[in-house]
Amino acid sequence: MMRNLQTPAKEVNRPRRFLAPTDKLEYNFELTGPEHHHLSTVTRSNIGDMVCCGNGEFDYHYEIIGITKNATSLRFDHKEPNTANPQAQLTVFMPLIKLDNLTLTVQKLNEIGVHEIVLFNAARCNVPAKAISIEKLRAIATQSCKQCGRSIPIKVSFGKIPPTGFGQIIFANEHEEKMKLHNMVFHYFSPGALIIGPEGGFTDAEREMLCKTKGVTSVSLGNRILRAETAAIVASAIILSRHGEL
């Protein structure tokens, strides 16, 4: 008796994504430096392959027409709207934590579709702002776009809490006993904000201030206390999934 073998799903042939000079996207040009090395040595792309470079709202597609030791020649083919850029605008207010953990957070929040990260200082933050390189975090976000397909990377900046100017503000509060994030009803969400506390938690004064801020909803992320980077990723994923981004 023959087994009923399921036909494997057809593989989607997506062009590999690279970073390119923004002033040459609708023209033929040569890819050089680290991006050329990645194309020719790491991905082992060949002449005739299609590649993609993103900028703003569009993806720009090229055919590889030449590869030398120091450069890859690309011929412009067409551009099309990028469908991986997030539509729901979620801004995550993130405390100052170790740079390695922030690097992971920026990378993963960029992948799942967060619009912006705003870094803030709190009483129990043990990392000074001068230890955080915004430029490095922005570079991480840009590189992460090659993985997830975004052409507009997540924004990264310094700021303060409480946030203002958002449709809804969600406060991940480890002391919250009633409202669970997965039970929350969202109204006028985008643009929305999510506040994550530092490793030692907010002080009573900070927590009271946030709970009394207009538009803030205090929510619990569950029965376990999560690290700041874990809480940011988990809560963002739940929120964005509710808005069709995941």
N, C-alpha and C positions, 0 to 999 in steps of 0.2 A: 504494500500500500504506500503510495507516494505521499510525502509530507506536503502540506500547503505552505509553500514558502512565500513570505511577504516580500513584495517588490520594494527594494530600498528606495528611499526618497532621492530625488534628483538633486545633485549638489548644485548650489547656487554659485556661479562663477563671479565673485566680486573682485574688481580690480584692487590691487594693493594701493594703500594710501601713503603719500609722502608730503613733506612740507616744501613749499616753493616760495620764491620771492613774489610778493603780492603785486608788483608792478609788471609781471610778465605772464599773468595767468591766461590771457586770451591770445598768446603768441607762442611760436616755437621758441624754445630756450634750452639751455644746458643745465642739468642738475649736477651740482658739484658738492664737495665737502662731505660731511657725515651722511647726508641723505643719499648721495651717489654711492658711498661705500655700503650703506644699508641695502640699496637696490641691487647693486652688482655682486656683492659678496655674501650678505646675509640671506636675502630672499632669492638670490640667484635668478633674477629676472632676465629675460632674453629679448632680443630684437623682435619686434612684432607684438609683444605683450602690451596690454593696455594698463595704464596706471591712472591714479586719481589724485588731484591736489584740491584741498578745500580752502575756501576763504569766504567769510560772510555767509550769505544765504545760499551760495551755490557750490556745487562740485564741478571741477574742471577736469575733463578726461583727455588723455594724451596717449599716443602710440610711441613706443620706444623705437627710434630709428637708428640708433647708434650707441655703442658702449665702448669707451676707451678706459685707459687706466685711471684717468682723472675726472672724467665727466660722462654723463649720460645725455644723449640728444633726444629731446621730446618734441613731437609734432602735435599741435593742438587739434583736437577732433571735435569736441562739443562740450557744452556746459548744461547742467540741469539743477533744479532746486534740490537742496539737501533735505532729506526726510528724517535724518537722525537728530537734528537740532531740537531741543525740548520746546514744547509749546506752552506748558504750564511753568510759570516763573516761581520757583522755590528758592529762597535765599536762606542759607543755613548760617546762623550766628554761632561761631565756634570759639571756645576758649583757647588761650595760648597754652599749647602742650608741646612736647618734644617735637623737633623738626621732622624726625623720621616718622613719627606717628601722623603728623600733619601731612607729610608727603603722601602717605598711604590714603589718608582721608580725601585729599584733593583728587588723587587719581581715581578713586572709586566713586566719589560723588560726581565727578565729570562723566564717568562711564554710565551711571544710571540716570543722568539727566538733570542734575541740579543746576540752577541758573547762576548762582553766586555764593561765595563763602565770604563772610565778614568775620575777621578775627578780633576778639575783644579781650580785655584784661578784667580779671575778677579778683576778689580778696584772696582766694586760695589757689590762684595760678602761681606756679613755681618757675615759670619760664619767662624771662624778660622779652619785650618786643624786639629789642636789638638782636636777639639770638635767632630771630625768624627772618629768613630771606624771602620777601614777597616775589622777587624776580625768579628765584629758583622754583617756587611753588607755581608761578605762572608758566614757567618752562615745562614743568611736569604736566600741567594741564594740557598744554599744546601737544606734547608728545603723546599723551593719553588719547587725543583725538584720532590718532592713527589706528588705535585699537578699536574704538567704539564707533567711529564713523562720523562724529560731529565735525562740522566745519567752523563752529563758533565755540571756543573753549570756555569753560567755567571762569567767571571773574573771581579774583582774589584781592581783598583789600583789608585794611584795618578800620575798625569802627567802634561803636559803643552800644551798650544796651541801656534802656529798653529800645527796641526798634520802633520806628514810626513809618507811616505811609503804606501799610500793608492791609490787604483785605482781611486776612486772618493771621494771627500770631500764635503759634503752638509752642508751649513751654514744656519740655520734657522734664518732669518734676518727680524725683524719686520718692517724695513724700506724699504724692497724690494717691488717694485711696479709692476714689469713686470713678473718675473718668478714665477709660482706657482708650489709647489712640485708635485701635482698630474699631472701636464703637463710635468714634467721633463723626458728627455730621458736619460737612464742609459747606460754608456759604460764602460766596464772593471771594473764593480763595486766591485766585491769581491776580496780582502778585501776593504770595504768601511767605511767611517766615517761620523758621524753626529755631528754637533756642536750646542749645546743649550746654550743660553745666561743666565746670572743671572737674579734675580727678577727685578732689576733696569735697566736691559738692558746693553749692551756693551757701553762703551764710544765711542765717534766719532773716537778716535785714534785706539782703539781696532777693531772697525768695519772696518775702512779703511785698517788696517793691514791684517785682514782676507780676505777681498775682493781682495787684491792684491797678496795673497798667491797662488802660482801655484797649479792648480788642484781643487781650491775651487769654488763651485757654490753657489751663494746667492739665496735663495728661500724664498717665503712667504708661511706661513701655513694657510693663510686666512685673513678674515677681523677683526677677534677678537684677542686680545692680550692674550696669554695663559700663565699660570703659568709654571715655568720651568719643573716641573714633568709632567704636562699635555702635554706640547709641546714634551717632550722626548717620552712619550708613544704614542701619536698620530702620530708623524712623523715616529717613528720606525715602527709602524703598517703599515703605508702607504708604506714605503720602502720595508719591508719584504713581504708584500702581492704582490708587483710587482715582487718579486723573488721567488714566490711559497711557502713561508714559512707559510702563513696563508690562 
